[in-house]
Amino acid sequence: MPPPPRTPPPRNSRGTVRKAPHGVLEVDLIAGPPRIVVGRRVLIVDETCDTGATMKLGLNAVRELKPAAVKTAVSFRTGEYQPDFYALQTDNFIILPWDREVIIDGEIVMRPDYAAKLKELGG
């Protein structure tokens, strides 16, 4: 059986991270959720959640498809955003090795927040 069709990404999606004029990183959606979420209960899971920018992006994309319900879960809650479920809460900055590099303005670079934290810690 073939996989369900996927929704096309938004027209303005570039799949990149940009630094906004106010210095905060902004993210773009790379691909939308599959249409199979229509009328179903959905759980969006991520490793960490600080500002909630990534989670909000995912929530908005899923909600456009009218699921029956949508909840969020993270392993580490590190900021003000309140997911529905989380395993651990900490004020510590968490660096995930698989999440170290991002695309900014078409180039693969170390995440600016990771680079700043490592410099601050002398690493």
N, C-alpha and C positions, 0 to 999 in steps of 0.2 A: 504494500500500500504506500503510495507516495506521501511525503510529508505535507502538512497543510500549507496553503499558500501564505506567504508573508506579506504584511502591509509594506508598501514602499516607504522609504525614509522621507521625512519632511523635505520640501524643496530647498530649504536653506541649510540642510544638514551637510556638513563637511567632515564630520567625524574627527574634529580636532579640538584641542584646548587652546583658548586664547586668553591673553591677559587683558582685562578690561581697563579702560582709562583710570578707574579708581584703584587699580592694582590687584583686584580679586580675579582668580582664575574662573573662566566660564567654560562650560562644556557644551558640545553639540552631540545630538543623538546620531549614532552611526547607522543603526537599523531599528525599525519599529518592532513591536511585539507581534507574534503570529495572530492571525484572525481567530484562531481557536479559543482565545480568551473571552470572546463574546458570550455573555451570559454565564460564565463560570466564576468560581472563586479563585483568586490569584494571590500568590505570595511572592513578593519581590524580595530577593535576598542579596545582600552585599557584605563585604568583609567588615568595613568600617563606615561610620557615619559621623561627620563633624557638623558642617553647615547644612547638610541635607540637599545640596545642589544636585548631586547625581541622583539621589533618591527621588527628588521632586520631578526631575526630568523623566525618569522611568514611570512614576505615578501618573503624570500627565499623559504620557503616550498610551499607557494601559487604559486609563479612564476614558480616553476618546473612543475606545472599542466597546464601551458599556459592559464591563464585567458585572457579575452578580455582586461581588464584593472584592475588595483589594486590601491586603495587609502588607506591612513591611517588616523585615527582620534583618538584623546585623549581628555579627560576632562581637564587635567592639563598638560601643557608643562612646565617642570621644568629644562631643560638642553639645551644642544647644538643641539640635534636632532630635525629636522624640519619635523613634520608630515604634511600631506596635510591639515588637519583641526584640530583645537583645540578650546576649549571654553575659557580657562583662561591661562595666562602665568604668572609665578611667579618664583622668585629666592628662595623662601622659600622651606624648606624640608617638604614634605608631608608624613605623616605616615597614611597608610590605615589600619584600624583594622583587616580587613579580609585578609590582605596580610602580616601579622606580622611574620608568621612562614614559614620556608622553610626546605627542606631536604638537609643537607650537609653531605657528606660521610655516608649516610644511617641513619642519625639521624635527628629528628625534632628539630630545634633550632630557636630562634628568629633571624630574618635577621640581619646579622652583621652590616649593615649600619644603621638599626633602633636602635640596641643596642648602637652603638657608638654615634648616635645623642642624644638619651635619656640620656646617661651618660654625654655628653657635656652640656646638658640642666639641669643636676642635677636631673633627674627623674628616 
